[in-house]
């Protein structure tokens, strides 16, 4: 903290300090998220696929990858793992012969719901230090920051 001319301490509100605080919070929350799902024997990327399908319904493989920010190779590998465990199926796309739709099986729905319930409880507990109003404000501000930073970010290279 810096001191203002009045002698009061002033928090460092620089973009660099904001980034540092967000990175530390992200790392802590990611460790907690990993811990919240580790008994299910799925990793974070597989959990992200299951969670998306649980809440959004069947999706094309490429749309899942885009939404959870996995490369085409990584999403294919994740879906392969989940399919081998009997948690998802791949079906022909009704209007695009090149695309495949991923759908949760009955076992996949049950597994995803169980994992998500534990994950949600852990994330709710982590956020319990903030009021509902503070959480809503933080969500709004982080979206605004993401939008602002996204307009300045260099285009991502395709890893296909």
Protein Blocks (a to p, Z undefined) as FASTA:
>chain_A
ZZdfkopacddfbfklmmmmmmmmmmmmmmmmmmmmmmnopafklmmmmmmmmmnopadf
klmmmmnopafklmmmmmmmmmmnopaccdddfklmkbccddddfklmmmmmmmmmmmmm
mmmmmmmmpcfklmmmmmmmmmmmmmmmmmmpccdddfZZ
